[in-house]
Amino acid sequence: MSTRDGHAIEVTDLTVAYGDHPVLWDVDLEVPHGVLMGVVGPNGAGKTTLVKAILGLVRPAAGRVSVLGRPYADVRRAVAYVPQRGSVDWDFPTSVLDVVQMGRYGALGWVRRPGRAERERSLEAVRKVGLEELAGRQISQLSGGQQQRVFLARALVQDADVYLMDEPFQGVDATTERAVVELLRELRAEGKTVVAVHHDLQTVPEYFDWVTLLNVRRIASGPVDDAFTEENLRLAYGAPLGFLGRNGRPPEEGLVSE
């Protein structure tokens, strides 16, 4: 379904407003194939709205979005989405494995039930995120970090070309964060494109090779070495930061944005 021509994601003149309040204003963005990109910016910068606009979950006031060179509706099976953990009803009575298998419904359709092949693929994804022993457990009984891993596993079984993740590290422990980073790097090594809303500026140079700085408008976007500069961060956050160390890397006592 996908093509390597053009960009994985293209956003042109995108404006999104809630009532009279613009959340994104005239945003242009090109995301190449095969990058691991972080989207950073202050609270209210429009990071989550950008992801939802790409997915067609919010209606833009102006502009257009294409994914893999086509409207999202035409390629939705090639796109996987990991929402914020807080946006999910974790009291829904279902197991870890059942949630992960839901990631196969796009390929199967809602009429066909997952068979042995889908179950094995789902179990492999559960193993990849370190939850094999909890495959039968109700999701309400999991910790926050474990719940985040479940949604990552559900995305993995989709075998998508583009992965959109909203705060995948939010509320997880250090062990889970390292495991998630390694999985994202594996996806990038397979030629997948990963876009992740991120809040910890200190880890941007370590985790990502591409970054977009956003504050209603796009401030900068490109390879981390080019775009993640003190000047661009000052423009994004609206105040002198003065925390970047040598090679553009924040020191240990850097600023965390939200």
C-alpha positions as CSV (number, residue, x, y, z in Angstrom):
1,M,0.0,0.0,0.0
2,S,2.8,2.4,0.8
3,T,5.3,4.1,-1.5
4,R,8.8,5.4,-0.7
5,D,8.3,8.4,-3.0
6,G,7.8,11.8,-1.4
7,H,7.5,11.9,2.4
8,A,5.9,9.7,5.0
9,I,3.8,12.6,6.2
10,E,3.1,16.0,4.6
11,V,1.2,18.8,6.3
12,T,0.5,22.0,4.4
13,D,-0.9,25.3,5.7
14,L,-2.6,23.4,8.6
15,T,-4.8,25.6,10.9
16,V,-6.9,24.0,13.7
17,A,-9.1,26.1,16.0
18,Y,-11.3,25.3,19.0
19,G,-14.0,27.9,18.8
20,D,-12.1,31.2,18.3
21,H,-8.9,29.9,19.8
22,P,-6.3,28.7,17.2
23,V,-4.4,25.7,18.4
24,L,-2.3,25.2,15.2
25,W,-1.7,28.1,12.9
26,D,-0.5,27.7,9.3
27,V,1.7,24.7,10.0
28,D,3.8,23.2,7.3
29,L,5.6,19.9,8.0
30,E,7.4,17.2,6.0
31,V,8.4,14.0,7.7
32,P,10.8,11.8,5.7
33,H,10.4,8.0,5.5
34,G,12.3,6.0,8.1
35,V,12.9,8.6,10.8
36,L,12.3,8.6,14.5
37,M,10.9,12.0,15.2
38,G,10.0,13.7,18.4
39,V,7.4,16.5,18.6
40,V,8.2,18.9,21.4
41,G,6.9,22.2,22.7
42,P,5.3,23.9,25.8
43,N,1.9,23.1,27.2
44,G,-0.8,24.2,24.8
45,A,1.5,24.1,21.8
46,G,-0.8,21.9,19.8
47,K,1.3,18.7,19.8
48,T,-1.6,16.3,20.5
49,T,-3.8,18.3,18.1
50,L,-1.2,17.9,15.3
51,V,-1.3,14.1,15.8
52,K,-5.1,14.0,15.8
53,A,-5.2,16.2,12.7
54,I,-2.9,13.8,10.8
55,L,-5.3,11.0,11.8
56,G,-8.4,12.9,10.8
57,L,-9.7,13.0,14.4
58,V,-10.0,16.8,14.4
59,R,-11.3,18.9,11.5
60,P,-8.9,21.6,10.3
61,A,-10.1,25.1,9.6
62,A,-7.7,25.2,6.7
63,G,-4.9,23.2,5.1
64,R,-4.4,19.6,4.2
65,V,-2.6,16.4,5.3
66,S,-1.3,13.5,3.4
67,V,0.2,10.2,4.7
68,L,2.3,8.1,2.4
69,G,1.3,10.5,-0.4
70,R,-2.4,10.0,0.0
71,P,-5.3,11.1,2.3
72,Y,-5.2,9.3,5.6
73,A,-8.5,7.6,5.0
74,D,-7.0,5.8,2.0
75,V,-4.0,4.4,4.0
76,R,-5.4,4.0,7.5
77,R,-4.3,0.4,7.6
78,A,-0.7,1.5,7.1
79,V,-0.9,3.8,10.1
80,A,-0.7,2.8,13.8
81,Y,-1.7,5.1,16.7
82,V,-0.8,4.9,20.3
83,P,-2.9,7.4,22.2
84,Q,-2.2,9.0,25.6
85,R,-2.8,6.4,28.3
86,G,-5.1,8.8,30.2
87,S,-7.5,8.9,27.3
88,V,-8.3,5.2,27.5
89,D,-11.0,3.5,29.7
90,W,-8.8,1.0,31.5
91,D,-11.8,-0.4,33.4
92,F,-13.2,-2.1,30.3
93,P,-13.3,-5.8,31.0
94,T,-10.8,-7.3,28.6
95,S,-7.4,-9.0,28.8
96,V,-3.9,-7.9,27.6
97,L,-4.0,-10.4,24.7
98,D,-7.5,-9.3,23.6
99,V,-6.4,-5.7,23.5
100,V,-3.3,-6.5,21.4
101,Q,-5.3,-8.7,19.0
102,M,-7.6,-5.7,18.3
103,G,-4.6,-4.3,16.4
104,R,-5.3,-7.0,13.7
105,Y,-8.9,-6.0,13.1
106,G,-7.9,-3.4,10.5
107,A,-6.4,-6.2,8.4
108,L,-9.1,-8.7,9.1
109,G,-12.2,-6.5,9.1
110,W,-14.7,-6.6,11.9
111,V,-16.5,-9.8,10.6
112,R,-13.6,-12.2,10.7
113,R,-12.4,-13.3,14.1
114,P,-8.7,-13.5,14.8
115,G,-7.4,-17.1,14.2
116,R,-4.3,-18.9,15.2
117,A,-2.0,-16.8,13.1
118,E,-3.3,-13.6,14.6
119,R,-3.0,-15.0,18.1
120,E,0.6,-16.1,17.6
121,R,1.5,-12.7,16.1
122,S,-0.2,-11.0,19.1
123,L,1.6,-13.2,21.6
124,E,4.9,-12.3,19.9
125,A,4.1,-8.6,20.3
126,V,3.3,-9.2,23.9
127,R,6.6,-10.9,24.4
128,K,8.4,-8.0,22.7
129,V,7.1,-5.6,25.3
130,G,7.9,-7.9,28.2
131,L,4.3,-8.8,29.2
132,E,4.2,-12.5,28.2
133,E,3.4,-13.6,31.8
134,L,0.5,-11.1,32.0
135,A,-1.2,-12.0,28.6
136,G,-4.3,-13.2,30.3
137,R,-4.6,-10.5,32.9
138,Q,-7.3,-7.8,32.9
139,I,-5.9,-4.5,31.8
140,S,-7.4,-2.7,34.8
141,Q,-5.0,-4.8,37.0
142,L,-1.9,-3.5,35.3
143,S,0.4,-0.7,36.3
144,G,0.6,2.5,34.2
145,G,3.8,1.4,32.6
146,Q,2.4,-2.0,31.8
147,Q,-0.7,-0.4,30.3
148,Q,1.5,1.7,28.1
149,R,3.3,-1.4,26.9
150,V,0.0,-3.0,26.0
151,F,-0.9,-0.2,23.6
152,L,2.5,-0.3,22.1
153,A,2.1,-4.1,21.5
154,R,-1.3,-3.4,19.8
155,A,0.5,-1.0,17.5
156,L,3.2,-3.5,16.7
157,V,0.8,-6.2,15.5
158,Q,-0.6,-3.8,12.9
159,D,2.7,-4.0,11.0
160,A,2.2,-0.4,9.9
161,D,4.5,1.9,7.9
162,V,3.8,4.9,10.0
163,Y,3.5,5.0,13.8
164,L,2.0,8.0,15.6
165,M,2.4,8.0,19.4
166,D,1.1,10.6,21.9
167,E,3.4,10.7,24.9
168,P,4.5,7.1,24.8
169,F,6.8,7.6,27.8
170,Q,4.3,9.4,30.0
171,G,3.9,7.8,33.5
172,V,6.3,4.9,32.8
173,D,9.2,3.8,34.9
174,A,12.8,3.9,33.7
175,T,12.9,0.2,32.7
176,T,9.7,0.6,30.6
177,E,11.1,3.8,29.0
178,R,14.3,2.0,27.9
179,A,12.3,-0.9,26.5
180,V,10.0,1.4,24.5
181,V,13.0,3.3,23.1
182,E,14.6,0.1,21.9
183,L,11.4,-1.0,20.2
184,L,11.1,2.4,18.5
185,R,14.7,2.1,17.3
186,E,13.8,-1.4,15.9
187,L,10.9,0.1,14.0
188,R,13.2,2.7,12.5
189,A,15.8,0.1,11.6
190,E,13.0,-1.7,9.7
191,G,12.3,1.5,7.7
192,K,9.2,2.5,9.6
193,T,8.5,6.1,10.4
194,V,7.8,6.9,14.0
195,V,6.4,10.3,15.2
196,A,6.2,10.7,19.0
197,V,4.9,13.6,21.1
198,H,7.5,14.0,23.8
199,H,7.9,16.2,26.8
200,D,11.4,15.6,28.2
201,L,13.9,17.9,26.4
202,Q,16.9,16.3,28.0
203,T,16.3,13.0,26.2
204,V,15.5,14.4,22.7
205,P,19.1,14.1,21.3
206,E,19.4,10.5,22.7
207,Y,16.1,9.2,21.6
208,F,15.4,10.9,18.3
209,D,17.2,11.6,15.0
210,W,14.6,14.1,13.8
211,V,12.7,16.7,15.8
212,T,9.8,19.2,15.3
213,L,9.5,22.2,17.7
214,L,6.0,23.5,17.9
215,N,4.2,26.3,19.6
216,V,1.0,26.8,17.7
217,R,3.2,27.5,14.7
218,R,6.0,25.3,13.6
219,I,9.2,26.8,15.0
220,A,11.7,24.3,13.4
221,S,11.8,20.8,12.0
222,G,14.7,18.7,10.8
223,P,17.5,16.5,12.0
224,V,18.2,16.9,15.7
225,D,21.7,18.3,15.2
226,D,20.2,21.1,13.0
227,A,16.8,21.9,14.6
228,F,17.3,21.2,18.3
229,T,19.2,24.4,19.0
230,E,19.1,26.9,21.9
231,E,17.8,29.6,19.6
232,N,14.9,27.4,18.3
233,L,14.1,26.3,21.8
234,R,14.0,29.9,22.9
235,L,11.6,30.7,20.1
236,A,9.4,27.7,21.0
237,Y,9.3,28.3,24.7
238,G,9.2,32.0,24.6
239,A,11.9,32.6,27.2
240,P,15.7,32.3,27.4
241,L,16.5,28.7,28.4
242,G,20.2,28.6,28.7
243,F,20.3,24.9,29.5
244,L,21.8,23.4,26.4
245,G,25.3,22.0,26.9
246,R,28.0,21.1,24.4
247,N,26.8,19.5,21.1
248,G,23.3,20.9,21.8
249,R,22.7,18.4,24.6
250,P,21.0,19.5,27.8
251,P,23.0,19.1,31.0
252,E,21.6,16.9,33.8
253,E,19.6,19.7,35.3
254,G,17.8,20.7,32.1
255,L,14.3,21.9,31.6
256,V,11.3,19.5,31.3
257,S,8.5,21.1,29.4
258,E,5.3,19.6,30.8
